[in-house]
Amino acid sequence: MEDNANISSSESGKRIERLQIMITEDELLALDNWRFAERMPSRSAAVRELLRRGLADEGFYDQKILKNQSSNYGILENEN
C-alpha cells in the first residue's frame, strides 16, 4: 500500500468538500444544455468542469487538459 500522507486532496483527486448552490431555472437550463452538448456524465461533473475552466481562464487554476477522458470529470480514478 502506498503512503499518501504527503499528497494533497487536489493531487489525489479525492473530493473532500460538498458545495451546495442555488441557481435559477435559466441557469439550470443553460447548464443542462451545455452538459448534454459536451456529453458530460452528470450535472456535478459539468459544474466542476465549468468551475475549472472559469478559474483557469482567470489565472486561478492550473488546468491539465486531457481531452475525452472520464477521469477528467471525476468519474473514474486515475490509476497512473
N, CA, C and O atoms as a DFTB+ gen file, in Angstrom:
320 C
 N C O
     1  1       0.841      -1.187       0.000
     2  2       0.000       0.000       0.000
     3  2       0.885       1.249       0.000
     4  3       1.852       1.332       0.757
     5  1       0.553       2.201      -0.840
     6  2       1.339       3.424      -0.958
     7  2       1.057       4.373       0.200
     8  3      -0.052       4.406       0.734
     9  1       2.073       5.144       0.582
    10  2       1.901       6.151       1.605
    11  2       1.448       7.441       0.947
    12  3       2.235       8.088       0.256
    13  1       0.192       7.830       1.148
    14  2      -0.375       9.026       0.540
    15  2      -0.448      10.198       1.505
    16  3      -1.165      11.165       1.246
    17  1       0.282      10.129       2.617
    18  2       0.193      11.160       3.640
    19  2       0.638      12.530       3.137
    20  3       0.143      13.549       3.617
    21  1       1.564      12.571       2.181
    22  2       2.101      13.840       1.703
    23  2       1.455      14.304       0.399
    24  3       1.947      15.242      -0.229
    25  1       0.376      13.671      -0.012
    26  2      -0.310      14.034      -1.246
    27  2      -1.553      14.845      -0.884
    28  3      -2.378      14.404      -0.084
    29  1      -1.679      16.028      -1.476
    30  2      -2.854      16.853      -1.189
    31  2      -4.085      16.264      -1.862
    32  3      -3.965      15.447      -2.775
    33  1      -5.267      16.677      -1.415
    34  2      -6.510      16.164      -1.999
    35  2      -6.617      16.531      -3.471
    36  3      -7.194      15.767      -4.245
    37  1      -6.075      17.688      -3.889
    38  2      -6.143      18.065      -5.300
    39  2      -5.245      17.185      -6.151
    40  3      -5.570      16.906      -7.305
    41  1      -4.117      16.743      -5.597
    42  2      -3.224      15.854      -6.337
    43  2      -3.804      14.448      -6.439
    44  3      -3.645      13.780      -7.461
    45  1      -4.475      14.000      -5.385
    46  2      -5.025      12.647      -5.381
    47  2      -6.358      12.576      -6.103
    48  3      -6.802      11.488      -6.471
    49  1      -7.007      13.721      -6.314
    50  2      -8.307      13.749      -6.975
    51  2      -9.461      13.454      -6.033
    52  3     -10.612      13.415      -6.468
    53  1      -9.181      13.246      -4.758
    54  2     -10.221      12.934      -3.792
    55  2     -11.009      14.192      -3.444
    56  3     -10.437      15.247      -3.166
    57  1     -12.318      14.059      -3.465
    58  2     -13.179      15.189      -3.108
    59  2     -13.418      15.170      -1.609
    60  3     -13.834      14.157      -1.046
    61  1     -13.151      16.294      -0.971
    62  2     -13.268      16.340       0.484
    63  2     -14.319      17.335       0.965
    64  3     -14.586      17.418       2.164
    65  1     -14.905      18.074       0.063
    66  2     -15.851      19.130       0.455
    67  2     -17.085      19.083      -0.433
    68  3     -16.984      18.904      -1.646
    69  1     -18.252      19.246       0.185
    70  2     -19.506      19.328      -0.567
    71  2     -19.878      20.798      -0.675
    72  3     -19.806      21.541       0.303
    73  1     -20.278      21.211      -1.873
    74  2     -20.674      22.596      -2.105
    75  2     -22.084      22.597      -2.677
    76  3     -22.335      22.012      -3.730
    77  1     -22.985      23.245      -1.990
    78  2     -24.361      23.337      -2.466
    79  2     -24.614      24.758      -2.927
    80  3     -24.222      25.716      -2.261
    81  1     -25.272      24.892      -4.074
    82  2     -25.583      26.215      -4.611
    83  2     -27.042      26.255      -5.052
    84  3     -27.646      25.226      -5.353
    85  1     -27.578      27.432      -5.083
    86  2     -28.921      27.657      -5.605
    87  2     -28.755      28.380      -6.941
    88  3     -27.998      29.345      -7.041
    89  1     -29.470      27.907      -7.969
    90  2     -29.398      28.544      -9.280
    91  2     -30.812      28.744      -9.822
    92  3     -31.762      28.100      -9.377
    93  1     -30.926      29.642     -10.781
    94  2     -32.230      29.923     -11.389
    95  2     -32.573      28.830     -12.397
    96  3     -31.724      28.021     -12.771
    97  1     -33.826      28.820     -12.825
    98  2     -34.258      27.862     -13.845
    99  2     -33.483      28.081     -15.146
   100  3     -33.119      27.120     -15.824
   101  1     -33.232      29.349     -15.494
   102  2     -32.475      29.656     -16.715
   103  2     -31.040      29.140     -16.624
   104  3     -30.503      28.601     -17.592
   105  1     -30.423      29.309     -15.450
   106  2     -29.057      28.805     -15.260
   107  2     -29.025      27.285     -15.338
   108  3     -28.102      26.710     -15.915
   109  1     -30.031      26.633     -14.760
   110  2     -30.118      25.178     -14.812
   111  2     -30.299      24.688     -16.243
   112  3     -29.678      23.707     -16.653
   113  1     -31.147      25.369     -16.996
   114  2     -31.361      25.013     -18.395
   115  2     -30.069      25.175     -19.198
   116  3     -29.723      24.311     -20.004
   117  1     -29.366      26.275     -18.978
   118  2     -28.099      26.506     -19.680
   119  2     -27.076      25.439     -19.291
   120  3     -26.350      24.937     -20.149
   121  1     -27.012      25.091     -18.004
   122  2     -26.092      24.051     -17.540
   123  2     -26.409      22.713     -18.191
   124  3     -25.512      22.033     -18.688
   125  1     -27.683      22.336     -18.190
   126  2     -28.072      21.063     -18.797
   127  2     -27.814      21.048     -20.298
   128  3     -27.349      20.042     -20.834
   129  1     -28.109      22.152     -20.981
   130  2     -27.836      22.208     -22.424
   131  2     -26.348      22.045     -22.695
   132  3     -25.960      21.303     -23.597
   133  1     -25.512      22.731     -21.922
   134  2     -24.056      22.617     -22.094
   135  2     -23.595      21.201     -21.761
   136  3     -22.787      20.617     -22.483
   137  1     -24.113      20.657     -20.665
   138  2     -23.741      19.304     -20.238
   139  2     -24.020      18.276     -21.333
   140  3     -23.164      17.444     -21.634
   141  1     -25.195      18.328     -21.922
   142  2     -25.543      17.355     -22.951
   143  2     -24.739      17.587     -24.230
   144  3     -24.331      16.626     -24.882
   145  1     -24.511      18.827     -24.589
   146  2     -23.711      19.136     -25.777
   147  2     -22.270      18.643     -25.616
   148  3     -21.642      18.206     -26.580
   149  1     -21.760      18.720     -24.392
   150  2     -20.379      18.286     -24.109
   151  2     -20.299      16.830     -23.670
   152  3     -19.215      16.321     -23.384
   153  1     -21.448      16.161     -23.617
   154  2     -21.525      14.748     -23.231
   155  2     -20.944      14.489     -21.839
   156  3     -20.229      13.513     -21.616
   157  1     -21.269      15.380     -20.922
   158  2     -20.811      15.235     -19.547
   159  2     -21.669      14.187     -18.839
   160  3     -22.873      14.118     -19.086
   161  1     -21.085      13.382     -17.977
   162  2     -21.827      12.280     -17.350
   163  2     -22.821      12.705     -16.279
   164  3     -23.735      11.943     -15.964
   165  1     -22.674      13.898     -15.710
   166  2     -23.586      14.331     -14.650
   167  2     -23.554      15.851     -14.523
   168  3     -22.664      16.513     -15.057
   169  1     -24.532      16.386     -13.813
   170  2     -24.533      17.825     -13.531
   171  2     -23.320      18.196     -12.689
   172  3     -22.686      19.226     -12.917
   173  1     -23.007      17.356     -11.724
   174  2     -21.852      17.643     -10.861
   175  2     -20.567      17.728     -11.674
   176  3     -19.749      18.624     -11.463
   177  1     -20.392      16.797     -12.602
   178  2     -19.198      16.821     -13.451
   179  2     -19.179      18.078     -14.307
   180  3     -18.123      18.677     -14.509
   181  1     -20.341      18.480     -14.812
   182  2     -20.428      19.688     -15.632
   183  2     -20.075      20.929     -14.814
   184  3     -19.337      21.797     -15.280
   185  1     -20.601      21.009     -13.603
   186  2     -20.303      22.164     -12.747
   187  2     -18.814      22.199     -12.415
   188  3     -18.200      23.264     -12.463
   189  1     -18.219      21.039     -12.077
   190  2     -16.779      21.001     -11.782
   191  2     -15.964      21.455     -12.978
   192  3     -15.006      22.213     -12.826
   193  1     -16.337      20.996     -14.174
   194  2     -15.585      21.370     -15.372
   195  2     -15.718      22.862     -15.673
   196  3     -14.729      23.515     -16.009
   197  1     -16.921      23.402     -15.556
   198  2     -17.117      24.834     -15.790
   199  2     -16.362      25.661     -14.752
   200  3     -15.802      26.708     -15.076
   201  1     -16.347      25.195     -13.518
   202  2     -15.606      25.884     -12.463
   203  2     -14.107      25.877     -12.772
   204  3     -13.441      26.906     -12.663
   205  1     -13.584      24.713     -13.156
   206  2     -12.163      24.621     -13.528
   207  2     -11.834      25.563     -14.677
   208  3     -10.843      26.292     -14.638
   209  1     -12.682      25.535     -15.701
   210  2     -12.424      26.372     -16.879
   211  2     -12.453      27.854     -16.530
   212  3     -11.591      28.616     -16.968
   213  1     -13.440      28.261     -15.743
   214  2     -13.542      29.666     -15.357
   215  2     -12.365      30.104     -14.512
   216  3     -11.810      31.180     -14.733
   217  1     -11.977      29.289     -13.550
   218  2     -10.834      29.623     -12.700
   219  2      -9.533      29.635     -13.494
   220  3      -8.676      30.491     -13.271
   221  1      -9.383      28.685     -14.422
   222  2      -8.170      28.649     -15.254
   223  2      -8.102      29.886     -16.143
   224  3      -7.034      30.471     -16.316
   225  1      -9.234      30.280     -16.700
   226  2      -9.276      31.456     -17.568
   227  2      -8.889      32.725     -16.822
   228  3      -8.284      33.632     -17.393
   229  1      -9.240      32.781     -15.551
   230  2      -8.914      33.936     -14.724
   231  2      -7.533      33.823     -14.074
   232  3      -7.102      34.726     -13.359
   233  1      -6.841      32.701     -14.330
   234  2      -5.492      32.516     -13.806
   235  2      -5.422      31.984     -12.387
   236  3      -4.388      32.100     -11.729
   237  1      -6.520      31.397     -11.907
   238  2      -6.545      30.895     -10.535
   239  2      -6.478      29.380     -10.448
   240  3      -6.535      28.829      -9.349
   241  1      -6.358      28.693     -11.575
   242  2      -6.345      27.232     -11.558
   243  2      -5.448      26.760     -12.682
   244  3      -5.612      27.173     -13.830
   245  1      -4.502      25.896     -12.357
   246  2      -3.607      25.327     -13.361
   247  2      -4.278      24.080     -13.921
   248  3      -4.140      22.990     -13.366
   249  1      -4.998      24.246     -15.014
   250  2      -5.793      23.165     -15.583
   251  2      -4.949      22.263     -16.459
   252  3      -4.256      22.732     -17.363
   253  1      -5.007      20.961     -16.189
   254  2      -4.347      19.966     -17.027
   255  2      -5.382      19.500     -18.049
   256  3      -6.468      19.052     -17.679
   257  1      -5.052      19.603     -19.311
   258  2      -6.018      19.282     -20.355
   259  2      -5.725      17.904     -20.938
   260  3      -4.703      17.701     -21.595
   261  1      -6.627      16.965     -20.693
   262  2      -6.590      15.624     -21.266
   263  2      -7.982      15.369     -21.834
   264  3      -8.876      14.939     -21.105
   265  1      -8.172      15.626     -23.102
   266  2      -9.500      15.581     -23.724
   267  2     -10.108      14.184     -23.707
   268  3      -9.404      13.179     -23.807
   269  1     -11.440      14.145     -23.577
   270  2     -12.264      12.961     -23.748
   271  2     -11.925      11.803     -22.829
   272  3     -12.030      10.647     -23.240
   273  1     -11.526      12.076     -21.608
   274  2     -11.329      11.026     -20.624
   275  2     -12.257      11.289     -19.452
   276  3     -12.280      12.391     -18.904
   277  1     -13.019      10.279     -19.071
   278  2     -13.976      10.492     -17.990
   279  2     -13.278      10.825     -16.682
   280  3     -13.881      11.442     -15.804
   281  1     -12.014      10.430     -16.533
   282  2     -11.301      10.762     -15.298
   283  2     -11.149      12.267     -15.126
   284  3     -10.974      12.746     -14.005
   285  1     -11.213      13.020     -16.222
   286  2     -11.155      14.480     -16.131
   287  2     -12.365      15.050     -15.429
   288  3     -12.307      16.151     -14.881
   289  1     -13.449      14.321     -15.439
   290  2     -14.680      14.819     -14.871
   291  2     -14.977      14.177     -13.523
   292  3     -16.081      14.315     -12.995
   293  1     -14.009      13.487     -12.977
   294  2     -14.141      12.932     -11.645
   295  2     -14.974      11.683     -11.545
   296  3     -15.462      11.363     -10.461
   297  1     -15.159      10.961     -12.638
   298  2     -15.955       9.737     -12.606
   299  2     -15.095       8.538     -12.265
   300  3     -15.487       7.726     -11.427
   301  1     -13.953       8.405     -12.876
   302  2     -13.051       7.288     -12.634
   303  2     -11.753       7.780     -12.027
   304  3     -11.282       8.870     -12.350
   305  1     -11.170       6.969     -11.141
   306  2      -9.894       7.338     -10.576
   307  2      -8.778       7.099     -11.585
   308  3      -8.801       6.114     -12.323
   309  1      -7.808       7.999     -11.615
   310  2      -6.650       7.855     -12.490
   311  2      -5.679       6.918     -11.814
   312  3      -5.196       7.215     -10.722
   313  1      -5.374       5.767     -12.451
   314  2      -4.517       4.768     -11.845
   315  2      -3.056       4.955     -12.203
   316  3      -2.226       4.144     -11.794
   317  1      -2.708       5.995     -12.953
   318  2      -1.319       6.215     -13.345
   319  2      -0.519       6.827     -12.230
   320  3       0.675       7.079     -12.393
